[in-house]
Amino acid sequence: MFNERIKELRLALGINQIEFGRKLNVTKQCVSNWENGNIQPSIDMLIRICKVFSVSADYLLGLEHSENVDISLLNDDEKKMIFLMLSYFGKSKKHGSPLRE
């Protein structure tokens, strides 16, 4: 689960393995090994990965299925925009996307 989640989150950020590795001060090979399930990061590295993605360790490890995002560093206007987007997408899933014809 961990390997799938970090790859999914990395791709969602639009960064490659080299760029992700730079954020953590590790090599592309290290990131590749995590994503292929060959090795697991240390606990300290897991914490750093969580901070890069703004998600919980439980989410990365597959113990939690909902993705949580830390918005504590956003200002009030930015938080309102996030909540509006979540509300919009929640409604579109219930009633069908308003973008569909």
N, CA, C and O atoms as CSV, one atom per row, in Angstrom:
chain,resi,resn,atom,element,x,y,z
A,1,MET,N,N,0.823,-1.196,0.000
A,1,MET,CA,C,0.000,0.000,0.000
A,1,MET,C,C,0.866,1.259,0.000
A,1,MET,O,O,0.603,2.193,-0.758
A,2,PHE,N,N,1.907,1.289,0.853
A,2,PHE,CA,C,2.770,2.464,0.944
A,2,PHE,C,C,3.333,2.825,-0.423
A,2,PHE,O,O,3.302,3.987,-0.831
A,3,ASN,N,N,3.849,1.820,-1.129
A,3,ASN,CA,C,4.480,2.101,-2.426
A,3,ASN,C,C,3.488,2.709,-3.412
A,3,ASN,O,O,3.841,3.614,-4.169
A,4,GLU,N,N,2.253,2.220,-3.408
A,4,GLU,CA,C,1.240,2.753,-4.319
A,4,GLU,C,C,0.863,4.190,-3.949
A,4,GLU,O,O,0.686,5.044,-4.817
A,5,ARG,N,N,0.747,4.432,-2.655
A,5,ARG,CA,C,0.324,5.766,-2.206
A,5,ARG,C,C,1.373,6.824,-2.509
A,5,ARG,O,O,1.030,7.918,-2.957
A,6,ILE,N,N,2.658,6.516,-2.269
A,6,ILE,CA,C,3.647,7.573,-2.525
A,6,ILE,C,C,3.767,7.858,-4.017
A,6,ILE,O,O,3.974,9.004,-4.416
A,7,LYS,N,N,3.639,6.829,-4.838
A,7,LYS,CA,C,3.691,7.065,-6.284
A,7,LYS,C,C,2.494,7.899,-6.731
A,7,LYS,O,O,2.641,8.845,-7.505
A,8,GLU,N,N,1.311,7.543,-6.239
A,8,GLU,CA,C,0.093,8.281,-6.568
A,8,GLU,C,C,0.196,9.748,-6.152
A,8,GLU,O,O,-0.156,10.642,-6.921
A,9,LEU,N,N,0.673,9.988,-4.949
A,9,LEU,CA,C,0.798,11.361,-4.458
A,9,LEU,C,C,1.878,12.132,-5.203
A,9,LEU,O,O,1.718,13.319,-5.489
A,10,ARG,N,N,2.972,11.457,-5.512
A,10,ARG,CA,C,4.054,12.113,-6.261
A,10,ARG,C,C,3.551,12.549,-7.635
A,10,ARG,O,O,3.806,13.669,-8.076
A,11,LEU,N,N,2.838,11.654,-8.297
A,11,LEU,CA,C,2.311,11.984,-9.625
A,11,LEU,C,C,1.259,13.089,-9.548
A,11,LEU,O,O,1.161,13.925,-10.446
A,12,ALA,N,N,0.475,13.088,-8.469
A,12,ALA,CA,C,-0.526,14.147,-8.295
A,12,ALA,C,C,0.132,15.512,-8.140
A,12,ALA,O,O,-0.427,16.529,-8.551
A,13,LEU,N,N,1.326,15.530,-7.545
A,13,LEU,CA,C,2.074,16.788,-7.430
A,13,LEU,C,C,2.747,17.174,-8.746
A,13,LEU,O,O,3.222,18.299,-8.905
A,14,GLY,N,N,2.782,16.242,-9.672
A,14,GLY,CA,C,3.394,16.509,-10.972
A,14,GLY,C,C,4.908,16.544,-10.926
A,14,GLY,O,O,5.537,17.277,-11.690
A,15,ILE,N,N,5.503,15.757,-10.033
A,15,ILE,CA,C,6.960,15.727,-9.943
A,15,ILE,C,C,7.464,14.322,-10.238
A,15,ILE,O,O,6.775,13.333,-9.985
A,16,ASN,N,N,8.679,14.251,-10.778
A,16,ASN,CA,C,9.268,12.950,-11.057
A,16,ASN,C,C,10.040,12.448,-9.843
A,16,ASN,O,O,10.123,13.131,-8.822
A,17,GLN,N,N,10.594,11.265,-9.960
A,17,GLN,CA,C,11.304,10.659,-8.840
A,17,GLN,C,C,12.536,11.469,-8.430
A,17,GLN,O,O,12.872,11.540,-7.248
A,18,ILE,N,N,13.194,12.066,-9.394
A,18,ILE,CA,C,14.378,12.876,-9.084
A,18,ILE,C,C,13.985,14.091,-8.247
A,18,ILE,O,O,14.624,14.385,-7.237
A,19,GLU,N,N,12.935,14.794,-8.668
A,19,GLU,CA,C,12.484,15.979,-7.934
A,19,GLU,C,C,11.995,15.614,-6.531
A,19,GLU,O,O,12.269,16.330,-5.568
A,20,PHE,N,N,11.272,14.502,-6.420
A,20,PHE,CA,C,10.802,14.056,-5.118
A,20,PHE,C,C,11.988,13.705,-4.225
A,20,PHE,O,O,12.011,14.055,-3.045
A,21,GLY,N,N,12.956,13.024,-4.786
A,21,GLY,CA,C,14.157,12.672,-4.039
A,21,GLY,C,C,14.899,13.903,-3.534
A,21,GLY,O,O,15.417,13.907,-2.417
A,22,ARG,N,N,14.950,14.931,-4.345
A,22,ARG,CA,C,15.620,16.176,-3.928
A,22,ARG,C,C,14.931,16.799,-2.721
A,22,ARG,O,O,15.591,17.327,-1.826
A,23,LYS,N,N,13.605,16.737,-2.698
A,23,LYS,CA,C,12.871,17.300,-1.557
A,23,LYS,C,C,13.219,16.581,-0.250
A,23,LYS,O,O,13.133,17.161,0.832
A,24,LEU,N,N,13.612,15.314,-0.370
A,24,LEU,CA,C,13.908,14.492,0.803
A,24,LEU,C,C,15.401,14.238,0.991
A,24,LEU,O,O,15.820,13.593,1.952
A,25,ASN,N,N,16.198,14.761,0.051
A,25,ASN,CA,C,17.645,14.558,0.079
A,25,ASN,C,C,18.016,13.079,-0.050
A,25,ASN,O,O,18.895,12.579,0.653
A,26,VAL,N,N,17.323,12.389,-0.969
A,26,VAL,CA,C,17.639,11.000,-1.293
A,26,VAL,C,C,17.751,10.876,-2.813
A,26,VAL,O,O,17.391,11.796,-3.547
A,27,THR,N,N,18.251,9.740,-3.273
A,27,THR,CA,C,18.442,9.531,-4.707
A,27,THR,C,C,17.157,9.071,-5.380
A,27,THR,O,O,16.212,8.632,-4.725
A,28,LYS,N,N,17.145,9.182,-6.699
A,28,LYS,CA,C,16.048,8.665,-7.512
A,28,LYS,C,C,15.914,7.166,-7.281
A,28,LYS,O,O,14.801,6.642,-7.227
A,29,GLN,N,N,17.027,6.482,-7.147
A,29,GLN,CA,C,17.017,5.040,-6.926
A,29,GLN,C,C,16.309,4.688,-5.618
A,29,GLN,O,O,15.582,3.697,-5.549
A,30,CYS,N,N,16.517,5.486,-4.604
A,30,CYS,CA,C,15.851,5.269,-3.320
A,30,CYS,C,C,14.335,5.410,-3.481
A,30,CYS,O,O,13.574,4.571,-2.999
A,31,VAL,N,N,13.909,6.462,-4.153
A,31,VAL,CA,C,12.473,6.678,-4.395
A,31,VAL,C,C,11.907,5.525,-5.220
A,31,VAL,O,O,10.822,5.022,-4.929
A,32,SER,N,N,12.633,5.114,-6.236
A,32,SER,CA,C,12.201,3.997,-7.072
A,32,SER,C,C,12.047,2.721,-6.252
A,32,SER,O,O,11.084,1.977,-6.435
A,33,ASN,N,N,12.984,2.466,-5.357
A,33,ASN,CA,C,12.899,1.281,-4.498
A,33,ASN,C,C,11.684,1.335,-3.574
A,33,ASN,O,O,11.051,0.307,-3.332
A,34,TRP,N,N,11.350,2.518,-3.054
A,34,TRP,CA,C,10.145,2.653,-2.241
A,34,TRP,C,C,8.911,2.336,-3.073
A,34,TRP,O,O,8.038,1.574,-2.657
A,35,GLU,N,N,8.860,2.946,-4.270
A,35,GLU,CA,C,7.682,2.791,-5.125
A,35,GLU,C,C,7.523,1.372,-5.655
A,35,GLU,O,O,6.407,0.939,-5.941
A,36,ASN,N,N,8.622,0.649,-5.786
A,36,ASN,CA,C,8.556,-0.738,-6.249
A,36,ASN,C,C,8.386,-1.726,-5.098
A,36,ASN,O,O,8.267,-2.931,-5.322
A,37,GLY,N,N,8.375,-1.218,-3.871
A,37,GLY,CA,C,8.198,-2.076,-2.716
A,37,GLY,C,C,9.430,-2.877,-2.333
A,37,GLY,O,O,9.331,-3.856,-1.593
A,38,ASN,N,N,10.596,-2.465,-2.834
A,38,ASN,CA,C,11.834,-3.185,-2.535
A,38,ASN,C,C,12.365,-2.875,-1.139
A,38,ASN,O,O,12.930,-3.745,-0.477
A,39,ILE,N,N,12.181,-1.637,-0.696
A,39,ILE,CA,C,12.627,-1.224,0.634
A,39,ILE,C,C,11.574,-0.315,1.247
A,39,ILE,O,O,10.714,0.214,0.543
A,40,GLN,N,N,11.644,-0.137,2.552
A,40,GLN,CA,C,10.759,0.768,3.270
A,40,GLN,C,C,11.602,1.879,3.886
A,40,GLN,O,O,12.743,1.644,4.284
A,41,PRO,N,N,11.052,3.078,3.967
A,41,PRO,CA,C,11.813,4.176,4.572
A,41,PRO,C,C,11.897,4.019,6.093
A,41,PRO,O,O,11.095,3.314,6.706
A,42,SER,N,N,12.868,4.679,6.673
A,42,SER,CA,C,12.962,4.727,8.137
A,42,SER,C,C,11.781,5.529,8.679
A,42,SER,O,O,11.078,6.202,7.925
A,43,ILE,N,N,11.574,5.451,9.969
A,43,ILE,CA,C,10.482,6.220,10.589
A,43,ILE,C,C,10.718,7.714,10.400
A,43,ILE,O,O,9.781,8.457,10.111
A,44,ASP,N,N,11.959,8.157,10.562
A,44,ASP,CA,C,12.265,9.579,10.347
A,44,ASP,C,C,11.945,10.005,8.920
A,44,ASP,O,O,11.404,11.088,8.697
A,45,MET,N,N,12.281,9.154,7.954
A,45,MET,CA,C,12.003,9.473,6.556
A,45,MET,C,C,10.502,9.439,6.287
A,45,MET,O,O,9.996,10.252,5.513
A,46,LEU,N,N,9.789,8.515,6.911
A,46,LEU,CA,C,8.334,8.455,6.761
A,46,LEU,C,C,7.704,9.772,7.200
A,46,LEU,O,O,6.798,10.283,6.541
A,47,ILE,N,N,8.176,10.311,8.294
A,47,ILE,CA,C,7.670,11.597,8.784
A,47,ILE,C,C,7.943,12.697,7.768
A,47,ILE,O,O,7.076,13.531,7.508
A,48,ARG,N,N,9.123,12.706,7.201
A,48,ARG,CA,C,9.467,13.716,6.184
A,48,ARG,C,C,8.588,13.578,4.952
A,48,ARG,O,O,8.153,14.579,4.384
A,49,ILE,N,N,8.324,12.340,4.533
A,49,ILE,CA,C,7.462,12.097,3.370
A,49,ILE,C,C,6.051,12.615,3.648
A,49,ILE,O,O,5.429,13.239,2.788
A,50,CYS,N,N,5.554,12.350,4.859
A,50,CYS,CA,C,4.224,12.844,5.244
A,50,CYS,C,C,4.159,14.364,5.143
A,50,CYS,O,O,3.158,14.919,4.689
A,51,LYS,N,N,5.219,15.028,5.563
A,51,LYS,CA,C,5.249,16.491,5.517
A,51,LYS,C,C,5.270,16.999,4.081
A,51,LYS,O,O,4.615,17.996,3.774
A,52,VAL,N,N,6.004,16.339,3.202
A,52,VAL,CA,C,6.049,16.758,1.791
A,52,VAL,C,C,4.661,16.666,1.174
A,52,VAL,O,O,4.238,17.569,0.453
A,53,PHE,N,N,3.953,15.577,1.457
A,53,PHE,CA,C,2.638,15.365,0.869
A,53,PHE,C,C,1.495,15.947,1.698
A,53,PHE,O,O,0.354,15.967,1.235
A,54,SER,N,N,1.774,16.416,2.902
A,54,SER,CA,C,0.737,16.926,3.820
A,54,SER,C,C,-0.356,15.890,4.068
A,54,SER,O,O,-1.547,16.195,4.025
A,55,VAL,N,N,0.083,14.650,4.329
A,55,VAL,CA,C,-0.850,13.569,4.660
A,55,VAL,C,C,-0.374,12.873,5.925
A,55,VAL,O,O,0.756,13.082,6.367
A,56,SER,N,N,-1.235,12.047,6.507
A,56,SER,CA,C,-0.861,11.315,7.711
A,56,SER,C,C,-0.085,10.053,7.360
A,56,SER,O,O,-0.182,9.541,6.245
A,57,ALA,N,N,0.680,9.563,8.319
A,57,ALA,CA,C,1.392,8.291,8.144
A,57,ALA,C,C,0.375,7.162,7.999
A,57,ALA,O,O,0.598,6.221,7.238
A,58,ASP,N,N,-0.741,7.252,8.725
A,58,ASP,CA,C,-1.778,6.227,8.611
A,58,ASP,C,C,-2.271,6.122,7.178
A,58,ASP,O,O,-2.494,5.017,6.683
A,59,TYR,N,N,-2.444,7.250,6.505
A,59,TYR,CA,C,-2.884,7.221,5.110
A,59,TYR,C,C,-1.821,6.564,4.234
A,59,TYR,O,O,-2.139,5.693,3.425
A,60,LEU,N,N,-0.560,6.974,4.390
A,60,LEU,CA,C,0.509,6.393,3.570
A,60,LEU,C,C,0.649,4.890,3.780
A,60,LEU,O,O,0.946,4.152,2.841
A,61,LEU,N,N,0.437,4.443,5.008
A,61,LEU,CA,C,0.614,3.028,5.336
A,61,LEU,C,C,-0.629,2.186,5.060
A,61,LEU,O,O,-0.603,0.967,5.229
A,62,GLY,N,N,-1.707,2.825,4.639
A,62,GLY,CA,C,-2.922,2.099,4.319
A,62,GLY,C,C,-3.787,1.769,5.515
A,62,GLY,O,O,-4.707,0.959,5.403
A,63,LEU,N,N,-3.512,2.380,6.663
A,63,LEU,CA,C,-4.317,2.149,7.860
A,63,LEU,C,C,-5.569,3.009,7.853
A,63,LEU,O,O,-6.536,2.727,8.561
A,64,GLU,N,N,-5.540,4.042,7.060
A,64,GLU,CA,C,-6.648,4.991,6.946
A,64,GLU,C,C,-6.938,5.135,5.465
A,64,GLU,O,O,-6.022,5.281,4.656
A,65,HIS,N,N,-8.212,5.093,5.112
A,65,HIS,CA,C,-8.557,5.123,3.695
A,65,HIS,C,C,-8.915,6.507,3.180
A,65,HIS,O,O,-8.911,6.745,1.973
A,66,SER,N,N,-9.223,7.412,4.088
A,66,SER,CA,C,-9.520,8.761,3.631
A,66,SER,C,C,-8.241,9.582,3.660
A,66,SER,O,O,-7.427,9.474,4.577
A,67,GLU,N,N,-8.092,10.384,2.655
A,67,GLU,CA,C,-6.905,11.224,2.544
A,67,GLU,C,C,-7.148,12.515,3.300
A,67,GLU,O,O,-8.133,13.209,3.048
A,68,ASN,N,N,-6.263,12.840,4.218
A,68,ASN,CA,C,-6.354,14.081,4.980
A,68,ASN,C,C,-5.265,15.025,4.518
A,68,ASN,O,O,-4.132,14.616,4.266
A,69,VAL,N,N,-5.617,16.268,4.413
A,69,VAL,CA,C,-4.658,17.280,3.980
A,69,VAL,C,C,-4.562,18.350,5.053
A,69,VAL,O,O,-5.580,18.846,5.535
A,70,ASP,N,N,-3.360,18.701,5.423
A,70,ASP,CA,C,-3.131,19.722,6.435
A,70,ASP,C,C,-3.268,21.100,5.789
A,70,ASP,O,O,-2.493,21.461,4.903
A,71,ILE,N,N,-4.260,21.860,6.244
A,71,ILE,CA,C,-4.471,23.204,5.695
A,71,ILE,C,C,-4.152,24.283,6.726
A,71,ILE,O,O,-4.517,25.445,6.549
A,72,SER,N,N,-3.482,23.900,7.785
A,72,SER,CA,C,-3.216,24.836,8.882
A,72,SER,C,C,-2.354,26.028,8.467
A,72,SER,O,O,-2.401,27.073,9.116
A,73,LEU,N,N,-1.577,25.893,7.410
A,73,LEU,CA,C,-0.717,26.999,6.973
A,73,LEU,C,C,-1.411,27.930,5.978
A,73,LEU,O,O,-0.830,28.931,5.558
A,74,LEU,N,N,-2.648,27.605,5.598
A,74,LEU,CA,C,-3.378,28.449,4.657
A,74,LEU,C,C,-4.066,29.590,5.393
A,74,LEU,O,O,-4.415,29.474,6.568
A,75,ASN,N,N,-4.254,30.697,4.676
A,75,ASN,CA,C,-4.999,31.800,5.284
A,75,ASN,C,C,-6.501,31.524,5.155
A,75,ASN,O,O,-6.898,30.557,4.506
A,76,ASP,N,N,-7.331,32.365,5.769
A,76,ASP,CA,C,-8.772,32.133,5.795
A,76,ASP,C,C,-9.392,32.092,4.404
A,76,ASP,O,O,-10.264,31.261,4.148
A,77,ASP,N,N,-8.964,32.964,3.504
A,77,ASP,CA,C,-9.512,32.970,2.146
A,77,ASP,C,C,-9.153,31.679,1.407
A,77,ASP,O,O,-9.982,31.125,0.684
A,78,GLU,N,N,-7.935,31.208,1.585
A,78,GLU,CA,C,-7.514,29.962,0.939
A,78,GLU,C,C,-8.302,28.769,1.486
A,78,GLU,O,O,-8.679,27.869,0.736
A,79,LYS,N,N,-8.547,28.770,2.798
A,79,LYS,CA,C,-9.332,27.693,3.403
A,79,LYS,C,C,-10.756,27.706,2.866
A,79,LYS,O,O,-11.312,26.646,2.578
A,80,LYS,N,N,-11.358,28.885,2.727
A,80,LYS,CA,C,-12.712,28.988,2.198
A,80,LYS,C,C,-12.774,28.419,0.785
A,80,LYS,O,O,-13.731,27.730,0.431
A,81,MET,N,N,-11.756,28.706,-0.022
A,81,MET,CA,C,-11.721,28.204,-1.392
A,81,MET,C,C,-11.655,26.678,-1.400
A,81,MET,O,O,-12.329,26.033,-2.203
A,82,ILE,N,N,-10.854,26.102,-0.517
A,82,ILE,CA,C,-10.752,24.641,-0.425
A,82,ILE,C,C,-12.113,24.054,-0.059
A,82,ILE,O,O,-12.555,23.086,-0.676
A,83,PHE,N,N,-12.781,24.635,0.943
A,83,PHE,CA,C,-14.081,24.125,1.370
A,83,PHE,C,C,-15.132,24.260,0.267
A,83,PHE,O,O,-15.985,23.386,0.113
A,84,LEU,N,N,-15.075,25.341,-0.491
A,84,LEU,CA,C,-16.001,25.508,-1.612
A,84,LEU,C,C,-15.770,24.435,-2.672
A,84,LEU,O,O,-16.721,23.870,-3.212
A,85,MET,N,N,-14.504,24.159,-2.962
A,85,MET,CA,C,-14.184,23.130,-3.952
A,85,MET,C,C,-14.654,21.758,-3.477
A,85,MET,O,O,-15.220,20.994,-4.259
A,86,LEU,N,N,-14.426,21.441,-2.204
A,86,LEU,CA,C,-14.866,20.157,-1.670
A,86,LEU,C,C,-16.389,20.031,-1.736
A,86,LEU,O,O,-16.919,18.972,-2.072
A,87,SER,N,N,-17.071,21.103,-1.417
A,87,SER,CA,C,-18.523,21.104,-1.480
A,87,SER,C,C,-18.995,20.886,-2.915
A,87,SER,O,O,-19.908,20.099,-3.162
A,88,TYR,N,N,-18.374,21.580,-3.847
A,88,TYR,CA,C,-18.728,21.449,-5.261
A,88,TYR,C,C,-18.539,20.016,-5.750
A,88,TYR,O,O,-19.435,19.446,-6.373
A,89,PHE,N,N,-17.379,19.438,-5.469
A,89,PHE,CA,C,-17.101,18.091,-5.951
A,89,PHE,C,C,-17.952,17.046,-5.242
A,89,PHE,O,O,-18.309,16.033,-5.843
A,90,GLY,N,N,-18.279,17.274,-3.984
A,90,GLY,CA,C,-19.172,16.364,-3.269
A,90,GLY,C,C,-20.556,16.347,-3.883
A,90,GLY,O,O,-21.168,15.288,-4.017
A,91,LYS,N,N,-21.055,17.523,-4.260
A,91,LYS,CA,C,-22.375,17.615,-4.885
A,91,LYS,C,C,-22.363,16.990,-6.271
A,91,LYS,O,O,-23.331,16.335,-6.656
A,92,SER,N,N,-21.286,17.179,-7.028
A,92,SER,CA,C,-21.239,16.645,-8.389
A,92,SER,C,C,-21.201,15.119,-8.376
A,92,SER,O,O,-21.703,14.489,-9.306
A,93,LYS,N,N,-20.614,14.511,-7.339
A,93,LYS,CA,C,-20.600,13.047,-7.246
A,93,LYS,C,C,-21.984,12.503,-6.899
A,93,LYS,O,O,-22.369,11.435,-7.374
A,94,LYS,N,N,-22.733,13.236,-6.069
A,94,LYS,CA,C,-24.065,12.787,-5.670
A,94,LYS,C,C,-25.071,12.918,-6.805
A,94,LYS,O,O,-25.937,12.061,-6.979
A,95,HIS,N,N,-24.953,13.996,-7.574
A,95,HIS,CA,C,-25.977,14.320,-8.562
A,95,HIS,C,C,-25.483,14.222,-10.000
A,95,HIS,O,O,-26.196,14.621,-10.920
A,96,GLY,N,N,-24.320,13.719,-10.205
A,96,GLY,CA,C,-23.759,13.690,-11.551
A,96,GLY,C,C,-23.021,14.975,-11.809
A,96,GLY,O,O,-23.454,16.040,-11.371
A,97,SER,N,N,-21.934,14.894,-12.501
A,97,SER,CA,C,-21.108,16.067,-12.741
A,97,SER,C,C,-21.834,17.104,-13.577
A,97,SER,O,O,-22.415,16.763,-14.607
A,98,PRO,N,N,-21.816,18.367,-13.155
A,98,PRO,CA,C,-22.465,19.409,-13.954
A,98,PRO,C,C,-21.698,19.674,-15.238
A,98,PRO,O,O,-22.188,20.388,-16.113
A,99,LEU,N,N,-20.501,19.108,-15.365
A,99,LEU,CA,C,-19.705,19.319,-16.559
A,99,LEU,C,C,-20.058,18.315,-17.657
A,99,LEU,O,O,-19.657,18.483,-18.808
A,100,ARG,N,N,-20.803,17.279,-17.301
A,100,ARG,CA,C,-21.193,16.273,-18.302
A,100,ARG,C,C,-22.335,16.795,-19.145
A,100,ARG,O,O,-23.176,17.567,-18.686
A,101,GLU,N,N,-22.342,16.356,-20.380
A,101,GLU,CA,C,-23.451,16.760,-21.275
A,101,GLU,C,C,-24.492,15.679,-21.317
A,101,GLU,O,O,-25.501,15.821,-22.008
